[in-house]
Amino acid sequence: MEERYKVTQKAGMYGMIGNIFLLAFKAGVAFTSRSQAMIADCINSAGDIFASLMTAIGNKIASAPGDEDHNFGHGKAEYIFSLFIAISMIVVSIKTIIDAVVTLFKGNDIVFSWWLIAVCIITITTKLGLYIYTRAMYKKYNNILLEASMQDHRNDCVITTFTLISILLSLKGINWFDSVVGICISAWICKIGIEIFMESYNILMDKSIDENTKDVILDLARAYKAIKAVNNISSAPVGYQYVIFLTIAVDGGMTTIESHKLADNLEKNIAELDKVYKAIVHVEPYL
């Protein structure tokens, strides 16, 4: 688990360094050229810096072990900070959509510069490298903060590709496409923000573990012949993992020592699952 948090911290720092570099490069070119697509792209990079900062802080807090006040650790910090990322994405995207729509109807004269082309190419190359790295780490460690960063890097590649197309079209005098791309970029950022918000919200509101994992847990319990029935199963998320509460029924004639030993063994079996932080098994007589 410690390695999981270290990798997430490293991915957040890489993202922050890359985004600060891109923002500094984009800002001057975007506002001198008056390209709405590039301005939207620039604002997106500023949002990325905030997202990387939230990833680093949220991951640091989530990595803290359980204590007397937080018995199941601080794992939900991942989702609290991913919620901040989502809200910032939604707010920024709505503002950029409004600006791009105004420009679409009022008109916009883009000042073409080869620096615009250079910025796009450098951005796509940088973001593609960050996406490949973060995707590999997300597949290995299944961290929502890594998922948010991965999606962000991927989206930036697509966004900047369309920005590049709009800049090239401006050479032919097709300036309206720049505003359309600005609107589409912002709408996409908003969509991704809403998706991350809902995923974080569900965890913070104690959404139950998925049905497939629940079935695996029930199969583990049913594998014990001494367990006559599983009367109840519930769960509570503690970050990316869950605490599982299970009530099993055994023969009323079983001794207390035997029933507790059975419960302990089942708890150990369940706790071996990747999505399980801790299992708590309650025993009652079978009626």
N, C-alpha and C positions, 0 to 999 in steps of 0.2 A: 504493500500500500504506500509505503514511503517513497518508493521509486515512482509510483503513479503521480504523486504530487510534485516530485522534483521535475519530471518530464513536462508536466503541465506548466510549471513555473518557467521552465526554459522556453517552451513554445510561446508563452505570453511575452517574454523578454525579446525573443526574436521578432515577434509581430510588432512590438512597440518600436524597436529600432528601425525595422523596415518601413513602418508607417510614418515615423518622424522624418525619415529621409525623403520619402515620396511626397509628403505634405509640403516640405520646404521647397522641393523642386517644382511641384505643381502650382503652388500659390501665386507666385509672380507671373507665370505664364498664363494661368487661368483668367486673372483679372485684367491683364493687359490686352488679352485677345477678346474678352467679353463672350467667350463660348459658354453657353448655359450647360452643355454636356460636361465640359471640363470643370466648371464651377461646382456642379453636382458631384463630380468625381472627387474634387478637392475637399468638399464638405464631408464626403464619405470617408476620406482618409483621416480627417479630423475625428470623425466618429470612431474610426478604427483604433486610433490612439487611446481614446477613452475606453473602448472595449478591451484592449490589451491591458490597460491599467486595472480595470475591474477584474480581469482574468487573474492577474498576478495577486491582487489583494484577496479576492475570494478564495483562490487556491491556498493562499497562506493560512487563512483562518480555518478553512475546511480541513487542513492537514493536522490541526491540533487534536491530540487524543482526548478521550472522554475524561471528565473530572466530576467532582461532587455535584456541581451545578448543571452539568451537561453529561448525563450518564451514558448517552449513546454517541458521544463525540459531537463534532461541529460540521458534519458533512453537508447540512442544508445550506451552509454559506455559499456553496457552489451555485445553488439555485436562486438565492437572494441576489447575488451579484450578476448572474445571467439575466435576472429580471431587470436590473438597472441598465444592462446593455440593450435589452429589447426595447425598453421605454425610450432610451436615447435615440435608437434607430428609427422608431416610429415618429417621434417629435421632429427630428431633423429632416426626415423624408417628406413629411407633410409640408414643412416650410419650403423645401426645395421644389416640390410639385407646384405650389402656389406661384413661386417666382418664375418657373418655367412656363406656366400657363399664361401669365401676364406677358412674358416676352414673346410667346407664340402669336398672340393677337396684336401686340404693339409693334412687332418686328424687331429684328436684332441683326446688326451688321458685325459679323465676325472679322476680326483682324487676323488674317492667316499668318502663321509663323511655323517654320520648320521645327521650332522648339516644341510645338504642340505634338508633332509626330514623335519626336524623341521622347517626350514625357510618356506618351502612351506605350511605346515599345519597352521602355525601362520598367514601367509599372506592371505590364503584363508579365515580363520575365521575372521580376522580383516576386510578384504575387503567386505565380505558378510554382516557383520553388518553395515558398512558404506553404502553399496548399498541399503539395506532395508530402512534405515533412509532417505537417499537422494531421493529415489524413491517416498516415501510417501510425502515428501515435494514438489517434482516436480509436482506430480499429483494435489496437492493442490494449488500451486502458479504459475505454468507454466512459469518458468524462464529458459532461455536458458543456463545460467551458471550452474544451478542445473541439467539441462539435460546433459550437458557435463560432470559434475562430476559423475552423476548417471551411464552414459555409461562407464565412465572410471573405476569405481569401479566394475561394472559387467564384463567388459573385463578382469580386473586383476584377477578375480576369475577363469575365463576360462583359461587365459594365464598360471597362476601358476599351474592349474590342469595338463595341458600338460607338463609343466616343471617338475612336480613331476613324470609323466609317463616316461619322457625321462631319468630322474635320475635313476629310478628303472630299466629301460632297460639297463642302463650302467653297472649294476651288472652282466648282462649276456654278456657283451662285445659288446653290440649293441650301439656303440658311435655315429654312423652317424645320428641316430634319433635325437640326441641332437641338431645338427646343423640345421636339417630340422625344428624342433620345433622353434628354434631361428628365422629362416626365416619366418615361418608362423606367429609367434607372431608379428614380426616387420611389416609384410604385413598388418595384421589386424589393428595395431595401425595407419598405414598410411591411410587405408580405412576410419576409423572413423575420422581421422584428416581432410580428404578431405570433408566428409559429413558435419562436423561442420563448415568448411571453407565456403562451398557453402551456408549453411543456414545463416551464418553471413553476407556473401557478398550480398545475396539477400535483406536483411533488410537494409544494408548500402546503397544499390543502389535503395532504395525506392520502393521495390516490393509492389504491390497493395494487399489490404486485400483479404482474400480467398472468393470464390464465394458463399459459404453457408452464411457467415456473410453479404455479400452484398445483398443477397436475403432477409435476415431478415430485413435489413435496408429499402429496397424497400417496403416490406410488411407493415412496420410501417408507411411509408409515404402514401401508398395507402389506409390505414385505415381511413385517414382523407378525408371526402367527399368534403371538400373545395379545396383540391389539385387536380387540373385537370390533371396534368402530372408531371413526374419527368424527366427533360430535361438532367440532367447530374449528375453523381456520381463519385467521385474520392477519393483517400485516400493517406496518407503519413505516414509511420511508425515513431513512436517516442519511440523507445525501443520495448517492447513487445506489446504495444498498438498502435492505429492508430488515426490520425486526419482525420475526414470524412468531405468532401466538397460536399454539395448537392444543386442542383439548382431545385427549384420547380416552377410550373406555377399555378397561381390562376386567378380567374375572375378579369378582369381589373377594374370592378366597386367596388371591395373590398377596403375599406379604408386602409391607411397606418398603422394605429394602429391595425386594425384587422389582416392584413397580417403579421405584425411583431409579434403579439401575437401567431399566428399560427406557425410561424417559431421558436419562443422560445420554445413552447411546444414540437415541433418535435425534436428540439435539445436536450431537456431534456430526451425524450424517447430514442433517439439513444445513448446518453451518459451513459445510464444505462447498456448497453451491456459491458461484461467483456473486450472485445478487443478494446473498444473505449476509447480514452483519452479525446477527445473533438469533438463536431460536430458543423459545421458552415453551416448554411442554407441560401442560397440566393433566394430571391423571385423575380419573373418577371411575367408580365401579360400573360395570356393564349391567344394564337392566334389560 
